[in-house]
Amino acid sequence: MASAQDIRRRIKSVKNTQQITKAMKMVAAAKLRRAQESVVSARPFATKIKEVLGRVAAASAGASHPLLEVREVKKTCYVVISADRGLCGGFNATCCGKLLMQLRILRAPLL
């Protein structure tokens, strides 16, 4: 049986681990918030690029280029980007879950 001192030491160790975990969560939340703000601030640029490319494609109606051709979609490729840093298990599980849900919706075979 553990002595009272061993139990106190174990309780202190668990409390220290909780503090470290809480600090790591706060840092991860701040990084996620910054990344989300970057994505939101980049949206106007993406919209403008799409608009400009649409105008270029419409203006070049007579030109023949493989990238401007309209053709049937035969294959679809999904690129899933996951994280490998601390406290990212939930994010990775969500990414994989959304991919699997999308594949079930499309009834596409898993590659």
C-alpha positions in Angstrom: 0.0 0.0 0.0 1.3 3.5 -0.9 2.2 5.9 1.9 0.6 9.3 2.4 3.7 11.0 1.0 3.5 8.9 -2.2 -0.2 9.7 -2.6 0.5 13.5 -2.1 3.4 13.3 -4.7 1.1 11.5 -7.2 -1.7 14.2 -6.7 0.9 17.0 -7.2 2.1 15.2 -10.4 -1.4 14.9 -11.8 -2.1 18.6 -11.0 1.1 19.7 -12.8 0.1 17.5 -15.8 -3.3 19.2 -15.9 -1.7 22.6 -15.9 0.6 21.7 -18.8 -2.3 20.2 -20.7 -4.4 23.3 -20.1 -1.6 25.6 -21.4 -1.1 23.4 -24.5 -4.9 23.6 -25.2 -4.8 27.4 -24.9 -1.8 27.7 -27.3 -3.5 25.3 -29.8 -6.7 27.4 -29.6 -4.7 30.6 -30.3 -3.0 29.0 -33.3 -6.3 27.7 -34.6 -7.9 31.2 -34.3 -5.0 32.8 -36.2 -5.2 30.2 -38.9 -9.0 30.7 -39.2 -8.5 34.5 -39.4 -5.9 34.0 -42.2 -8.4 31.8 -44.2 -11.2 34.4 -43.8 -8.9 37.2 -44.8 -7.8 35.3 -47.9 -11.4 34.8 -49.2 -11.7 38.1 -51.0 -8.5 37.4 -53.0 -9.8 33.9 -53.9 -13.1 35.3 -55.0 -11.4 38.0 -57.1 -9.0 35.4 -58.7 -12.0 33.2 -59.6 -13.8 36.2 -61.1 -10.7 37.2 -63.2 -10.2 33.6 -64.4 -13.9 33.4 -65.4 -13.5 36.6 -67.4 -10.4 35.3 -69.1 -12.1 32.0 -70.0 -15.1 33.8 -71.3 -13.0 36.2 -73.4 -11.0 33.4 -74.9 -14.1 31.6 -76.3 -12.4 31.1 -79.7 -9.1 29.9 -78.3 -8.5 26.2 -77.8 -6.5 25.2 -74.7 -6.8 21.9 -72.7 -7.3 23.8 -69.4 -10.2 25.7 -70.8 -12.1 22.7 -72.2 -15.3 21.6 -70.5 -15.2 17.8 -70.1 -16.9 15.1 -68.1 -15.4 14.3 -64.7 -14.1 10.7 -64.7 -12.0 10.6 -61.5 -12.0 12.5 -58.3 -9.0 12.9 -56.0 -9.3 13.9 -52.3 -6.2 15.4 -50.6 -6.7 15.2 -46.8 -4.3 17.3 -44.8 -4.0 16.3 -41.2 -1.8 17.5 -38.3 1.1 15.8 -36.5 1.5 18.2 -33.6 0.3 17.9 -30.0 -3.4 17.6 -29.1 -4.5 17.1 -32.8 -6.2 13.8 -32.5 -9.7 15.3 -32.6 -8.8 17.4 -35.6 -7.4 14.3 -37.5 -10.5 12.2 -36.6 -12.8 15.0 -37.8 -10.9 15.2 -41.1 -11.0 11.5 -41.7 -14.7 11.3 -40.7 -15.7 14.1 -43.1 -13.8 12.4 -45.9 -15.5 9.1 -45.2 -18.9 10.8 -45.0 -18.3 12.6 -48.3 -17.3 9.3 -49.9 -20.5 7.6 -48.6 -22.5 10.5 -50.0 -20.9 10.2 -53.4 -20.7 6.4 -53.2 -17.2 6.6 -54.6 -14.9 3.6 -54.1 -12.1 4.1 -51.5 -8.7 4.4 -53.1 
